[in-house]
């Protein structure tokens, strides 16, 4: 059974476009490694600029495998250079009954 994940990436100053490019690459790399389902990912933006991605891992085993996969680890290293991972609860939108974000293509 798949596992949905919601992750929030806070771009570092001047790294917004690089981060968007990495998010576009993210699901592609995970799919090439057989780690995610065929469902599309959803990417959105919080009012203060944090990007939120929702995607589905193929399984808990796929998540574990990702942590030892060289292609995934290389991609995650690129993310670490341009953003910080932040808890979804740190976004003001998450404190409302219906959290609203701007959709990104």
C-alpha positions as CSV (number, residue, x, y, z in Angstrom):
1,X,0.0,0.0,0.0
2,X,1.3,3.5,-0.9
3,X,2.1,6.2,1.6
4,X,1.3,9.8,0.8
5,X,3.8,12.4,2.0
6,X,3.4,16.2,2.4
7,X,6.7,18.0,2.5
8,X,7.5,21.7,2.9
9,X,10.6,23.2,1.4
10,X,11.6,26.7,2.5
11,X,13.8,28.2,-0.2
12,X,17.0,29.9,0.8
13,X,17.4,33.5,-0.3
14,X,17.6,33.7,-4.1
15,X,17.1,30.0,-4.6
16,X,13.3,29.9,-5.5
17,X,13.8,29.0,-9.1
18,X,16.5,26.4,-8.4
19,X,14.2,24.8,-5.9
20,X,11.3,24.7,-8.3
21,X,13.5,23.0,-10.8
22,X,14.6,20.4,-8.2
23,X,11.0,19.7,-7.3
24,X,10.2,19.1,-11.0
25,X,13.2,16.7,-11.1
26,X,12.2,15.0,-7.8
27,X,9.3,12.8,-8.8
28,X,11.1,11.9,-12.1
29,X,14.1,10.6,-10.2
30,X,12.0,8.7,-7.6
31,X,9.9,7.2,-10.5
32,X,13.0,6.1,-12.4
33,X,14.2,4.3,-9.3
34,X,10.7,2.6,-8.9
35,X,10.0,4.3,-5.5
36,X,6.8,6.2,-6.2
37,X,3.4,5.4,-7.5
38,X,2.1,6.5,-10.9
39,X,0.0,9.2,-9.2
40,X,0.9,12.8,-10.1
41,X,2.6,15.0,-7.5
42,X,1.0,18.2,-6.4
43,X,3.1,21.3,-5.8
44,X,1.9,24.5,-4.2
45,X,3.2,27.6,-2.5
46,X,2.5,29.1,0.9
47,X,1.9,32.8,1.2
48,X,5.4,33.4,2.6
49,X,7.1,31.4,-0.3
50,X,7.5,27.9,1.1
51,X,6.8,25.2,-1.5
52,X,4.7,22.2,-0.5
53,X,4.8,18.9,-2.4
54,X,2.4,16.0,-2.0
55,X,3.3,12.7,-3.6
56,X,2.9,9.0,-3.0
57,X,5.7,6.5,-2.1
58,X,5.1,3.0,-3.5
59,X,5.4,1.5,0.0
60,X,7.2,1.8,3.3
61,X,9.9,-0.4,1.8
62,X,10.4,2.1,-1.0
63,X,10.9,4.9,1.6
64,X,13.6,2.8,3.3
65,X,15.2,1.9,0.0
66,X,15.4,5.6,-1.0
67,X,17.6,6.3,2.0
68,X,20.3,4.1,0.5
69,X,19.8,4.9,-3.2
70,X,22.7,6.9,-4.7
71,X,20.5,8.7,-7.2
72,X,18.1,9.8,-4.5
73,X,20.8,10.7,-2.1
74,X,22.5,12.9,-4.7
75,X,19.2,14.7,-5.4
76,X,18.5,15.2,-1.7
77,X,22.0,16.7,-1.4
78,X,21.0,19.2,-4.1
79,X,17.9,20.1,-2.1
80,X,20.0,20.6,1.0
81,X,22.0,23.3,-0.8
82,X,18.9,25.5,-1.7
83,X,16.3,24.9,1.0
84,X,15.4,23.9,4.5
85,X,12.8,21.3,5.2
86,X,10.2,22.8,7.6
87,X,7.3,21.2,9.4
88,X,4.0,21.7,7.7
89,X,2.7,23.0,11.1
90,X,5.1,25.9,10.8
91,X,3.1,27.3,7.9
92,X,0.3,29.7,8.9
93,X,-2.0,28.0,6.4
94,X,-1.9,24.8,8.4
95,X,-3.6,26.6,11.4
96,X,-6.8,27.1,9.5
97,X,-9.7,24.8,9.0
98,X,-9.2,24.7,5.3
99,X,-5.5,25.2,4.4
100,X,-5.2,27.1,1.1
101,X,-2.1,27.3,-1.0
102,X,-1.4,28.7,-4.4
103,X,-1.2,25.9,-7.1
104,X,2.0,25.7,-9.1
105,X,2.1,24.1,-12.6
